[in-house]
Amino acid sequence: MGGLPQDKELIYFGNKLYNQREWQLVSTMKRELGNGYTTAPKRVNETIIQHLNDDSQVILWSWYEVGDTLTDSKVEAKVAGALNRITGDSRGALWVLAGRCGGLNASDCEQQRSVFDRFLSSVE
């Protein structure tokens, strides 16, 4: 099981969401969820990447959990982490859902978006 070693920064310039030697960025955006999930914020970071060898695409939904704060914002996560450390709470995580898209266009990821949505609904 991989994770950040203790005393490592959750948000650090060297941390990457994907291996840039194998994948290239297709698109990135903020995706509004608006369903009031208890395990994800109202908005997540949506990233679509394409494999350099076979052109397959993967969609990623990511967000941060810092203490009791769920956010899509690196800045908000950093501020929450700093404030939480004052009270001795150093909990922090980057959550990522990943799945293959059906084709080579962002619209081909719609089925996977629906799967992510159902998954988040089921863990309430």
C-alpha positions in Angstrom: 0.0 0.0 0.0 1.5 3.3 -1.1 1.2 6.5 0.8 3.2 9.6 1.7 5.7 8.9 4.4 5.2 10.9 7.6 6.4 14.5 7.6 6.0 14.7 3.8 4.0 17.5 2.2 0.6 16.5 0.7 0.8 19.4 -1.7 4.4 19.8 -3.0 5.7 20.9 -6.4 7.3 17.5 -7.0 4.1 15.5 -6.5 2.4 14.6 -9.8 -1.0 13.1 -10.4 0.4 10.9 -13.2 3.7 9.8 -14.8 4.5 12.4 -17.4 6.9 10.0 -19.2 4.0 7.7 -20.0 1.0 10.0 -20.2 0.2 13.4 -21.7 -2.4 15.8 -20.5 -5.6 16.0 -22.6 -7.7 18.3 -20.5 -8.2 19.5 -17.0 -11.2 21.3 -15.5 -13.3 21.8 -12.3 -16.3 19.4 -12.3 -19.3 20.4 -10.2 -20.8 17.5 -8.4 -23.5 19.3 -6.4 -24.9 16.1 -4.9 -23.8 16.8 -1.4 -21.6 13.7 -1.1 -20.1 13.2 2.4 -16.9 11.7 0.8 -16.2 14.3 -1.8 -16.5 18.1 -2.1 -19.1 19.8 -4.3 -16.5 20.3 -6.9 -13.6 18.0 -8.0 -10.6 18.3 -10.3 -11.2 16.4 -13.5 -8.1 15.4 -15.5 -8.1 13.4 -18.7 -4.8 11.9 -19.8 -3.7 9.9 -22.8 -1.1 7.1 -22.9 1.8 8.0 -25.2 2.1 4.4 -26.6 -1.5 3.3 -27.3 -3.5 6.6 -27.2 -5.9 5.1 -24.5 -7.4 7.7 -22.3 -8.0 7.7 -18.5 -10.2 10.1 -16.6 -9.2 11.1 -13.0 -11.4 12.8 -10.4 -9.3 14.2 -7.5 -9.7 16.2 -4.4 -8.1 16.7 -1.0 -9.2 15.8 2.5 -7.4 17.7 5.2 -8.7 17.0 8.7 -12.4 17.4 8.2 -12.1 19.7 5.1 -12.9 18.3 1.6 -11.7 20.6 -1.2 -10.7 20.6 -4.8 -8.3 23.6 -4.1 -4.6 23.2 -3.4 -4.6 26.6 -1.7 -7.6 25.8 0.6 -6.0 22.4 1.4 -2.7 24.1 2.4 -4.4 26.7 4.6 -6.6 24.0 6.3 -3.5 21.9 6.8 -1.6 24.8 8.4 -4.5 25.7 10.7 -5.1 22.0 11.7 -1.4 21.6 12.6 -1.8 24.2 15.3 -4.4 21.9 17.0 -2.2 18.8 16.4 -4.3 17.4 13.6 -2.0 16.4 10.7 -4.5 14.2 8.8 -4.4 14.7 5.0 -5.1 12.7 1.9 -5.3 13.1 -1.9 -8.3 11.1 -3.2 -8.3 10.0 -6.8 -10.8 8.0 -8.8 -9.5 6.7 -12.1 -11.1 4.9 -15.0 -10.6 4.2 -18.7 -12.6 6.3 -21.2 -14.4 4.6 -24.1 -12.6 6.5 -26.8 -10.3 9.4 -27.7 -12.6 12.4 -26.9 -13.5 13.9 -23.5 -17.2 13.1 -24.3 -16.2 9.4 -24.5 -15.6 9.6 -20.7 -19.2 10.2 -19.9 -19.9 6.6 -19.0 -16.9 6.6 -16.5 -18.2 9.9 -15.0 -21.5 8.1 -14.4 -19.6 5.2 -12.7 -17.8 7.7 -10.5 -21.1 9.4 -9.6 -22.7 6.0 -8.6 -19.6 5.0 -6.6 -19.7 8.2 -4.6 -23.4 7.8 -4.0 -22.9 4.3 -2.7 -20.2 5.2 -0.1 -22.5 7.7 1.7 
